[in-house]
Amino acid sequence: YWKGDGRHSPVDLSYGASVPLAPGRYRARFAFRSTPPRRDVRHTWGRFAVHGLNDPQALAEAPIAPAPSTAWREQALEFALAPNAAIEPQVVGADAELWLRRVVFEALPPDLAQP
């Protein structure tokens, strides 16, 4: 949970836990809900990212997509791995109040993978 106070952000809300994955293409699905910011301090609701463990360079990242509803929803990031790797989902809080339920990694079949 992040209280959505951009004056005290950006704040790393999730990092350090990793999942071992084999080479291939993946989709990380972040299940969350958020509220529109009460203040627009950072001009962002926050950010989702996927990193190799202890790697500062993101394999994929995107700002949290604004939405008028506070219902639970998902936002996905796609990425590729060449060698086996420990993958770390990261959530950065900013202006929006945010609840993260889970992050699910799913392998993409070759016919759905982007070149």
Secondary structure by P-SEA (a helix, b strand, c coil): ccccccccccccccccbbbbbcbbbbbbbbbbccccccccccccccccccccccccccccccccccccccccbbbbbbbccccccbbbbbbbbccccccccbbbbbbbccccccc
